[in-house]
């Protein structure tokens, strides 16, 4: 069955360092992958989308890589700040149960320590 | 400001009661979605609507019902048949129900059972 795996344990990182979050998937052949940020008690907010033919995408301090051979995406936040503390979700599109849908991982909680 | 409005923020349900969660969007999006989020689990799709007057079941539709009589509105009713309704409910929309579309989320409704 299709599965998305994100490290469910929290990631603690010192301010100013680069945070790297991992998203692994199995039994998907996604055309694209998305990353969202979710703050406590709030809805997810879209950050970046990367297509299968793109190896890397950048937006300000954010960088996403997509390796369809390894079936993995890495999400990097450079020069991390306490305001970056949140849960980060990866999402894949696929067909499941006979219909097309976007499936989310459980997310990785990032804590940036001042 | 364009966006998705969910109400109420907190909702309590008594035994045997049906409750309705509101979701309104002014983004002129065709597609709308309802997700349920439980601690330690990814977002799970309850229902989705590709276009007004149309909707389909998602992965966990049992005990829920929806309507899509207007483009901007997609209310979710949690019926008494849903035996474990306590969760954080998220409404989302996208420009269309096609690939490569990012989702816009509301701020969520926390439903608890009294």
Interface residues (C-beta under 8 A of the other chain):
Chain A: X4 X8 X31 X32 X34 X36 X41 X42 X43 X44 X45 X46 X49 X51 X89 X91 X93 X96 X97 X99 X100 X101 X102 X103 X104 X105 X106 X107
Chain B: X4 X6 X35 X40 X41 X42 X43 X45 X48 X56 X58 X59 X88 X90 X92 X97 X99 X100 X102 X103 X104 X105 X106 X107 X108 X110
